[in-house]
Amino acid sequence: MVRVPDDLRWLFWDVDPAELDPEAHANYILPRILEHGGLADVRWAVDRYGLDRIHRFLRDVGHP
């Protein structure tokens, strides 16, 4: 399983980051990175998910 990189683990203080699957939990991971992450964190998200998927997330899911 692909895992969240160690330098992003600080964003997921309320869960065990080892249990996060970037694909299955994208709707949980993306808002954390976009709201609290720095530039390097957002770059990881863009590399991992691509701009099209991030745009779809913002349009269709958004943030609670």
C-alpha positions, 0 to 999 in steps of 0.5 A: 500500500502507498503511504502518506510520506513521513513529512506530512504525518504532522497534518494527521494528528487525530489518526494513525497516519500509517493507516491512511491510504492516499487513494481510499482516503483522498477526501480526508487527506486533501482538505487537511493538506490544502487547509493546513499544509505548506507549499511542499505539502501541496506540491505532494498532493498535486504530484499524487492526485493531479490538478484535475482530481483536486479541482473535482474534489473542490467542486464536488466534495469541498470542505465541510 
